[in-house]
């Protein structure tokens, strides 16, 4: 019978049944993907210090669900997906280390599941290498355990495009269709505008499907996922911002006015470990740091050539198209840069890049294969060394900033500014989170109160205004006692000193 094996005669070899061979290959593929995801999780825990403290944006997101600090002002460009993701920890624990471990474990599992979607579309070794290429970028390692939405948009994009390709190829693959909806929802839940940009090629391809039934199913899955993920954002837009159009307009204003801005140079400057490049000035990082960014398009094009020659271009063209649309707003429509903005593009480009590198090794002749292996291995080793060096620098600098915020919060407590309390001025949002205070601003992008309201608050709760060493405090705080501390000047409402031991 086909697919069975009888006991062999003497002198014959036992053959593995075809079904067993397929099962073995699938198991091996899962093993390699799990190994990559596990190494990614471990690298986060070792290289990105769990006690690094929370950053500015993290403080905003975590404070929305924190049981230990008041909610900070939530500006128009943000979405609440990441706040809900961290809620299981943040609602009952103030431990940053615990939150980092939770996110590291979750991000590793998510990477494994996203890569697993692509089984059958690419060989396991290509997927494992693609996962390794993406996971070892300093920006991926840096933001994987952080309470920030960009990594999760990248995961949704990677898994969503894979599910789309599977559903488009097989109309009976209901799991893939559900995956399209779920991952579109994940992206929109985290950042609705990014979800739309990533999904544009998928929507265009859905319209272009020849069979009407499949066309409707793909459109419904994408549309339903995007709508479900963005539902909270849309409702909040009507409740707080005057509607989605006004919220988008406010978001554009906060981001400096979206329009024609060539930010390629800004993105290059941010590759040296700058979490936010605004304004993006200063020298470019060394060629060793930026070389991978220049090489990436060339390797991806090589992967596309390999796919076209092998007559499987769709599996490369679709992620390439989605990566392009995901990157367009951050390369050409915004006047500043942050390396995390391009994480969705990097995740999608990792597939064709890995395909090209694997082909370079496997397609070489027997005589040249050792040379190809040596070149690829040497290039990857150098790449890893650079990425880990930049990561170490970014972690050191970020940790130092966060510790300074924590020290300032402790000093404010010493000066009598204790919960319930209110901070305003320079770096008030993150320092207020560390101090357990509310924050408020009367001007700027985060303006959420008036001078009169703030002074009324000062009558019943301790208030402090923060200014830089060369900055000016608000006029109403000029008469308050001044306390220089580090690079800040702390103007503390005199009423806050009541009850403080002399």
Buried (B, 14 or more C-beta within 10 A) or exposed (E): EEEEEEEEEEEEEEEEEEEEEEEEEEEEBBEBBBBBBBBBBEBBBEBBBBEBBBBBBBBBBBBBBBEBBBBBBBBBBBBBBBBBBBBEBBEEBBBBBBBBBBBBBBBBBBBBBBBBBBBBBBBBBBBBBBBBBBBBBBBBBBBBBBBBBBBBBBBBBBBBBBBBBBBBBEBEBEEBBBBBBBBBBBBBBBBBBBBBBBBBBBBEBBEEBEEEEBBEBBBBBBBBBBBBBBBBBBEBBEEEBEEBEBBBBBBBEBBBEBEEBEBBEBBBBBBBBBBBBBEBEEEEBEEEBBBBBEEBEEBBBBBBBBBEEEEBBBBBBBBBBBBBBBBEBBBEBBBBBBBBBBBBBBBBBBBBBBBBBBBBBEEBEEEEBEEBBEBBEEBBEEBEEBBBBBBBBBBEEBBEBBBBBBBBBEBBBEBBBBBEBBBBBBBBBBBBBBBBBBBBBBEEBBEBBEEEEBBEBBEEBBBBBBBEEEEEBBEBBEEBEEBEBEEBBBBBBEBBBEEBEE
